[in-house]
Amino acid sequence: MEQHKEKDLAAFAHGIPLCGKAWTAYTGCLLLAVVAVFVLRLAFRHSELAAAGVLAAATLLIGYRMLLIRSVQLYYDDVGVWLYSGILPWSRGVRGVKWRDMDEAVYVQSLRSWLSRSWTIRVGHRFTKANTIVLSDMARGREAVTIINERHQQMIRDDRLA
């Protein structure tokens, strides 16, 4: 696992990637596409121009949502655990929790998580709930939580959280 992380470090500019969104995050896009097909059929009954508008709007909306889901990336470096997300310049950014301010990382266990292998994870901030990272439908979320907690405990033992 450690070799895999080091190899990805060269390709990933921010730090060592932990996890991204799982396939279950795309179920909303699939449902939206199904609804769009029914609306498109109704629009064709009205006019071809209305159908073209519905098709264009649905394509843009579903494409944007899929790109937004793909942009979510949880990673860590020597400063803390960070979440990168967003595709548009005004919504793209990084937020996170520094190692010295971290409380703990946990994942939510449920039948759905176990069956789909997609986890809801929470990286807590010791002092404020506003800076806590909460992510649903994360692939390899369970492993990410383990790596975060091991790294945090190692930094505490080495007294590097000053």
C-alpha positions as CSV (number, residue, x, y, z in Angstrom):
1,M,0.0,0.0,0.0
2,E,2.8,2.4,0.8
3,Q,4.5,1.8,-2.6
4,H,1.2,2.6,-4.3
5,K,0.9,5.9,-2.4
6,E,4.4,7.0,-3.2
7,K,4.0,6.2,-6.9
8,D,0.8,8.2,-7.0
9,L,2.5,11.1,-5.3
10,A,4.4,12.0,-8.5
11,A,1.2,12.1,-10.5
12,F,-0.8,14.0,-7.9
13,A,0.4,17.5,-7.3
14,H,-1.2,18.1,-3.9
15,G,-0.2,15.2,-1.8
16,I,-0.9,11.5,-1.4
17,P,-4.4,10.6,-2.6
18,L,-6.6,8.6,-0.3
19,C,-9.9,8.2,-2.0
20,G,-12.5,9.5,-4.5
21,K,-16.2,9.1,-5.1
22,A,-17.5,5.5,-5.6
23,W,-19.9,4.3,-8.3
24,T,-22.8,4.9,-5.9
25,A,-22.3,8.6,-6.1
26,Y,-23.4,8.5,-9.8
27,T,-26.9,7.0,-9.0
28,G,-28.4,10.5,-8.8
29,C,-27.1,11.2,-12.3
30,L,-28.6,8.0,-13.6
31,L,-32.0,8.9,-12.0
32,L,-31.8,12.3,-13.5
33,A,-31.1,10.8,-16.9
34,V,-34.2,8.6,-16.6
35,V,-36.4,11.6,-15.7
36,A,-34.8,13.5,-18.6
37,V,-35.8,10.8,-21.0
38,F,-39.4,11.0,-20.0
39,V,-39.4,14.8,-20.1
40,L,-37.8,14.6,-23.5
41,R,-40.5,12.4,-24.8
42,L,-43.1,14.9,-23.6
43,A,-41.2,17.7,-25.1
44,F,-41.2,16.0,-28.5
45,R,-45.0,15.8,-28.4
46,H,-45.0,19.6,-28.0
47,S,-42.3,20.6,-30.5
48,E,-38.9,19.7,-31.8
49,L,-37.5,23.0,-30.5
50,A,-38.7,22.3,-27.0
51,A,-37.2,18.8,-27.2
52,A,-33.8,20.3,-28.3
53,G,-33.9,22.7,-25.4
54,V,-34.7,19.8,-22.9
55,L,-31.9,17.7,-24.4
56,A,-29.4,20.5,-24.2
57,A,-30.3,21.4,-20.6
58,A,-30.3,17.7,-19.5
59,T,-27.0,17.1,-21.2
60,L,-25.4,20.1,-19.5
61,L,-26.9,19.4,-16.1
62,I,-25.9,15.7,-16.1
63,G,-22.5,16.4,-17.5
64,Y,-21.8,19.1,-14.9
65,R,-22.9,16.8,-12.0
66,M,-20.7,13.9,-13.3
67,L,-17.7,16.2,-13.6
68,L,-18.4,17.6,-10.1
69,I,-18.5,14.1,-8.6
70,R,-15.3,13.2,-10.4
71,S,-13.5,16.3,-9.0
72,V,-13.8,15.2,-5.4
73,Q,-10.5,13.9,-4.1
74,L,-9.4,13.4,-0.5
75,Y,-5.6,13.4,0.1
76,Y,-3.1,14.1,2.8
77,D,0.4,15.7,3.1
78,D,2.7,16.6,5.9
79,V,0.4,19.5,6.9
80,G,-3.0,17.7,7.1
81,V,-5.9,16.0,5.4
82,W,-7.4,17.9,2.5
83,L,-10.4,17.8,0.2
84,Y,-10.2,19.1,-3.3
85,S,-13.4,19.6,-5.2
86,G,-15.1,21.8,-7.8
87,I,-14.7,22.3,-11.6
88,L,-15.7,25.9,-12.2
89,P,-13.1,28.5,-11.3
90,W,-15.3,30.2,-8.6
91,S,-16.2,27.0,-6.9
92,R,-13.0,25.0,-7.2
93,G,-10.9,24.8,-4.1
94,V,-9.3,23.0,-1.2
95,R,-10.3,22.8,2.4
96,G,-9.1,20.6,5.1
97,V,-8.0,19.8,8.7
98,K,-4.4,20.3,9.8
99,W,-2.9,17.4,11.7
100,R,-2.5,19.5,14.9
101,D,-6.2,20.3,14.9
102,M,-7.5,16.9,13.9
103,D,-9.8,15.0,16.3
104,E,-10.3,11.7,14.5
105,A,-11.3,10.1,11.2
106,V,-14.3,7.7,11.2
107,Y,-16.5,5.9,8.7
108,V,-20.1,5.0,9.0
109,Q,-20.9,1.3,8.9
110,S,-24.2,0.2,7.3
111,L,-25.5,-2.6,5.2
112,R,-25.5,-0.3,2.1
113,S,-21.9,0.6,2.7
114,W,-20.9,-3.0,3.1
115,L,-22.8,-4.2,0.0
116,S,-21.7,-1.3,-2.3
117,R,-18.2,-0.8,-0.8
118,S,-18.8,3.0,-0.6
119,W,-18.4,4.7,2.7
120,T,-19.5,7.9,4.4
121,I,-16.4,9.3,6.1
122,R,-15.9,12.1,8.6
123,V,-12.5,13.8,9.4
124,G,-13.2,15.8,12.6
125,H,-11.8,19.1,13.7
126,R,-11.0,19.3,17.5
127,F,-12.2,22.8,18.0
128,T,-15.0,23.5,15.5
129,K,-17.6,21.5,13.6
130,A,-17.5,24.0,10.7
131,N,-14.1,22.7,9.5
132,T,-15.0,19.0,9.7
133,I,-14.9,17.1,6.4
134,V,-17.9,14.9,5.8
135,L,-18.1,12.9,2.6
136,S,-20.6,10.3,1.4
137,D,-20.2,7.6,-1.2
138,M,-16.4,7.4,-1.0
139,A,-14.6,4.4,-2.6
140,R,-11.9,3.0,-0.3
141,G,-13.2,5.2,2.5
142,R,-12.6,2.6,5.1
143,E,-8.9,2.3,4.1
144,A,-8.6,6.1,4.0
145,V,-9.8,6.4,7.6
146,T,-7.3,3.7,8.7
147,I,-4.4,5.5,6.9
148,I,-5.4,8.9,8.3
149,N,-5.7,7.6,11.9
150,E,-2.4,5.7,11.7
151,R,-0.6,8.7,10.3
152,H,-2.1,11.0,13.0
153,Q,-1.1,8.6,15.8
154,Q,2.4,8.3,14.4
155,M,2.7,12.1,14.4
156,I,1.5,12.3,18.0
157,R,4.0,9.6,19.1
158,D,6.8,11.4,17.3
159,D,5.7,14.7,18.9
160,R,5.5,16.5,15.5
161,L,2.2,18.3,16.1
162,A,3.6,21.4,17.7
